[in-house]
Amino acid sequence: MQFGVFTIGDLTRDPATGLVMTESERIKSMVRVARKAEEVGLDVFATGEHHNPPFVPSSPTTLLGYVAAQTSRIILSTSTTLITTNDPVKIAEDYAMLQHLADGRVDLMMGRGNTGPVYPWFGKDIRDGIALAVENYALLRKLWREDVVDWSGKFRTPLRGFTSTPRPLDGVPPFVWHGSIRSPQIAEQAAYYGDGFFHNNIFWPVEHTQRMIELYRERYEYYGHGTAQQAIVGLGGQTFLRANSQDAIAEFRPYFDHSPIYGGGPSLEETMDQTPLSVGSPQQVIDRTMRFREDFGDYQRQLFTVDGMGLPLKTALDQLEILGGEVVPVLRKEMESLRPSQVPDAPTHASLKAAAERAGK
């Protein structure tokens, strides 16, 4: 099973100091988080894509390419890549280029995003969101799998005899996760292609996440990719760790209360009870994460967010030290001991390449 972190790259005031990172500081802090994630033994670093303040990661491949040059093992991913407002041709080219630079340590999560105004900024209509996700991804798959593409659709100019360059590394496209919080059509799309389904359940109650994952699993089996138990599932989460729960809650509460996302809503305790937010000791976070398996079945990827909300970089790095040193090793051991033999690992470039070679024999 893969464990990692994702960042949304927000610029939020630190309620303890009143300071806000500059854009340069925030971008470089994301790089430092990625490097630290590898140092402490995590498997994945993922970045969001946003084109509006107060966020900075408007160019994920630029950031991930820079991180690739400073790391050697960690998988570089997104959370998410906007399949609706990005041109599929540019996605095909950018992520294939990143594949080569990172020696295959690349996958990506497709999503529609959660910022309505981004659609007209890129010449699109939000009312076409699902249709854009479906059509653009169909073209992206074709671009990665066919050397010469003829194509026509509703949302972009036709292609005639087009070749996307560079070609995917070793002829193997990056593995794709489809990220969705509330859209069953995206779970259906992931199942149709046999891709991964990532539910960022960070704000949602268990029952909603269960329905989405069960739909994906059922349809994955329906389309003949394997049993429902073999479907490739990823989950999001947020955590804040200290040696004991009292210290964790006391330190995190001001950030929660002043958060543009959480502030003014249910209390910290209510949010922890109703969503996957986990604030406490290493053992409490381990216990809470193990409940994900009970609620959603065996799964392949768990990503946490540990930065943002105005947290200082040092605090985020402290979180990674505890996560990598005290939490993830236990989760790996316990998850692995409970996983049935027929449940697959998360796909990697190496495993996809080996599968392609076996199929070609």
Secondary structure, DSSP 4 states (H G I P E B T S, - for coil): -EEEEEE--B----TTT-----HHHHHHHHHHHHHHHHHTT-SEEEE----STTB--S-HHHHHHHHHHH-SS-EEEES-EETTTS-HHHHHHHHHHHHHHTTT-BEEEEE--S-TTHHHHTT--GGGHHHHHHHHHHHHHHHHH-SSEEE--SSS--EEEE--SSPPGGG-PPEEEEE-SS-HHHHHHHHHHT-EEEE-GGGS-HHHHHHHHHHHHHHHHHTTSS-GGGS-EEEEEEEEE-SSHHHHHHHHHHHHHT-TTTTTSS-HHHHHHHSS-EEE-HHHHHHHHHHHHHHH-S-SEEEEE-S-TT--HHHHHHHHHHIIIIIHHHHHHHHHHHS-TTSPPPP-HHHHHHHHHHHH-
